[in-house]
Amino acid sequence: MITIQLPQFSGKYEDWPAFRDLFQSLIDKDGNLSEVDKLHYLKLQKMKTESAPELRKILNSVYTTAGTLESIVRPISTSKDLFVFSVVELLDSRTRREWENAINDSPNPPTYVELERFLDHRLQTLEAIQPTKPDSSTSKSSKGGARTSRTHHVQKREPGSSRCSLCKKDHTLMMCDEYRRKSAAERKHYADNQLLCVNCLGKHKITDCPSKRLCSICAEKHHTSLHDAFRKAPVEKDIAQTVHVAYSLSRYQPSVLLATARILVADHFGNPHTARALIDQGSETTIITKNLAQRLKLARRNTSVAVFGVGGHKTGVAKGLVVLKLSARSGGRSVTSTAIILPRLTGYASKSVASTKDWPHVQGLELADLDPTSTDPIDVLLGADIYSSIVLEGLLKGAKLQPLAQKTIFGWILSGPVKSEDERRSTTTHQCTVGLPLSSLVRRFWEQEELPLSPSPLTKEEIKCEELFAISHTRTPEGRYVVRLPVASMLPDLSETRGAAVQSFLRTEKRFEKNNQFKELYENFMNTYENLNYIYLRIGLCSISGNPYHAPAGKKRKPSVSGWRIHTTPGRVHGPHPLWGRHPGGNPEKTRSDSSGKSSHEAVNLSQTAQLFDPLAPTIIYAKITIQSTWLLGLDWDDPLPEREATLWRQFQTELPLLAGLKIPRALAKGSASSLRTLHGFADAFEHAYAAVIYLKSKEEDQNLVITLIAAKSKVAPVKQVTLPRLELCAAMLLAQLVSHSVKVLNLHELPAYLWTDSMVILGWIQGHPSRWKTYVANRVAEIQRLVPEARWNHFQGSCNPADCASRGLLPSALVDHELWWKDPPFLHEPTSLTIKSTATTPEECGVEQRVNTMTATTSAAPEEHPLLTKFSSLNKLLRVTAWCRRWLPGRCHGDAAGAPNPDRNRCRPLTATELDEAEKHWIRWNQKTYFRKEISLISASSRLPSKGSLSGLNPSLDQEGLLRVGGRIKHAPLQFNEKHPVILPPQSNFTKLVIEACYRK
């Protein structure tokens, strides 16, 4: 059958008409639905678990249904058995068991009063045992609370058991003076290197830390001495581009009228009392103030219910429960609800100054609250548990700032925005700041999981730049490329502006003659820039060919450059150079900027490192390692470096100009056949970094071998310590990515690729199937096999690995003269180098990362049968032998001192029916304890049986003789006890087979 999705009412007044119309269309006016189908929709859901909220829902539904039937003069007294049966069917198994125990002593059918009393007591019990979070203020102020039992364990400390791992003295790490002198970042760096727990500084992982203590400053899971190292990075200062957006709004804030009603509440003697109620659908239950409950003198039942408000914050604990009978002031039907007691409900007070006369749509209506704008306190809060019982059909809407009217049994209630007494206008300002965090940029230098992305499609401007490069680039005799700068549009013809520019420059010099102070400030400004090495002097004017472009400079009040000259030559565009004259009338001097004099801090170091390119991989990785070590110190971008790091960086900067003398051949040799050209890639890893490099080996026509460096790539190792074999695997994957990318870019698909590593473990991993290894290794091995499936992996000695220097890092001076990096490994020049085959053996170290398949097999021993059960083939013979044995056994126990049997008790008189019945019960009890031991233990402890157990559907129980019998509603049937509650026998027992066979023979 097709499932009909019924609409859900949101509880909002404005949504009621749409819900009503949709409900009537789907249910009331649907001719295909029978009355039985409609009753199915109205069916109350059965309790799934034993919980106080679900039982309260059942109890409230019982009260509501009973009250509704009484209000229409259809009391449940005429069909109380059916009503009780329907309610019991909704209970969970545990509650039903308690209900059966409660009415077990009475021979009469249960009544509605007994059911109501039982549900009420059961609800109190569940609420009492429900775990709630104790109130801190109450627990502190309580003097008569439970006593706390504390146990102290004292153990003699063995000498050297708490030896400091830093200074090797006999004290803990926290008591070490050398550890205390370190900064928080240095402490964390030491803890990471020593594999210490950052929470208790013990020698274990943080996931295995048994300590429950947290940081005393931020309550996070790290040691207090490491708090500053775990602090969030400070906000970047004046580095990222920032965008500010401000928005101001001035608007009128109206007041909101809540739905209130004046109702009658019956006291203990049935007398009505007027109270003001607030109808709140956001409350799960009805609440009454403590003052009103005391005034009504209603019977109070103890309870402990925690009340939570907005944001999940605990607002109080209810200590009492009463049953309220509510009705309208004009009479009519009444409703019954269970309410919890709180000292105070709400501080709601309307700020509206409007009168009901200002609302024409409510004129002539019988309002539930004659003065809805009153500031009288709220005595009762009617929640969602009773809302559906008081709301009637009827909804009226007014104009803007007029409340909504909803019809209820108490009258029409009003709610919604209304005109407020406070007519002040509020101003709201929003400010948004957007900046680029540079901390994310520096992490790119050592992010381990970075993968090369496919090139993105070029834009139109980028395509024009490539076309401009192809038609305009040239090379100087020194081998440098000269490229024309791309411009968005063609430059205008400014060849006739030279005279104007020169005249402007001469006028500035004449100002020097009239204003010596201006001249002095001007020269001091230029001299200061020159002394700071921001610019350097170039005597004379360079020759200009083609059409020179000139632009006069505007006059400036503060000292600055006096003019700019922009000139072009065919295929070249120069940027602006400041021109100025140190002596009036002399030739202007051209200056250029220089950044070598900048102070050392992280921002400058990062900028200079990013300008290096891949053939300088050993130098690049040296700079990256330095940046990473500086980053771990937790310095800000503009903070000066420590002396050690600053010394290393100054040495690096000093040697950088040595790289200008390098000449790197970028052209690839072209062999006559593909068999004479091969690709060779090398990978290596060290403690701080890993790298990969590719060479092209080709044989020229004169049989000379030419080996060319194609590309190199290096990465810093992750901050979290990784084993060296795993770093070697990362280097191999980096090599596979670099080879795959280079082959596609240079169109070298037909060339064979030989990839080399000095680790036998890596070869064993790559040669094995990824499913053999653990996740970390398996993912990278699978990626390597996917990127270079045809590559041949080989092993060679680590001393000949050119990638070794790229993984350790070299200063520029060492890189310039590094023969192994520039002139390739020597063994590649040998003819037998291509015949080296990769090993097929797998070293023992590979087993560390081998996936371990764990299989758990559980077996349960079958219960052993009693020998007598297998010895006899009929139940009658088994019972008679058992009865004779049971008659003889007491005689052995009560005989004389010598142990002789009593002749009076052991005479051969015929067996009685009682003895045979006891023999049968003996074997029933033995079989049940043998096969149903777990179930009997749970039933004896009043615990719930497993839902998937073999006896879960029989509702078993133990009788007075300890026999396990079938339970359930059948106990009310007019049958014998054994017929209503038959004993339960295991199907696999031999005794059960004898019983079945005996019944069959009868």
Beta strands, then each sheet from edge to edge (+ up, - down):
strand 1: 243-252
strand 2: 255-257
strand 3: 260-266
strand 4: 272-279
strand 5: 286-289
strand 6: 301-308
strand 7: 314-328
strand 8: 331-342
strand 9: 380-382
strand 10: 391-396
strand 11: 404-408
strand 12: 411-418
strand 13: 425-434
strand 14: 474-475
strand 15: 481-482
strand 16: 535-538
strand 17: 548-551
strand 18: 563-569
strand 19: 572-573
strand 20: 577-580
strand 21: 589-593
strand 22: 677-685
strand 23: 689-699
strand 24: 705-716
strand 25: 753-757
strand 26: 792-795
strand 27: 957-958
strand 28: 964-965
sheet 1: 1+ 13-
sheet 2: 2+ 12- 11+ 10-
sheet 3: 6+ 7- 3+ 4- 9- 5+ 8+
sheet 4: 14+ 15-
sheet 5: 16+ 21- 20+ 18- 17+
sheet 6: 16+ 21- 20+ 18- 19+
sheet 7: 24+ 23- 22+ 25+ 26+
sheet 8: 27+ 28-
end
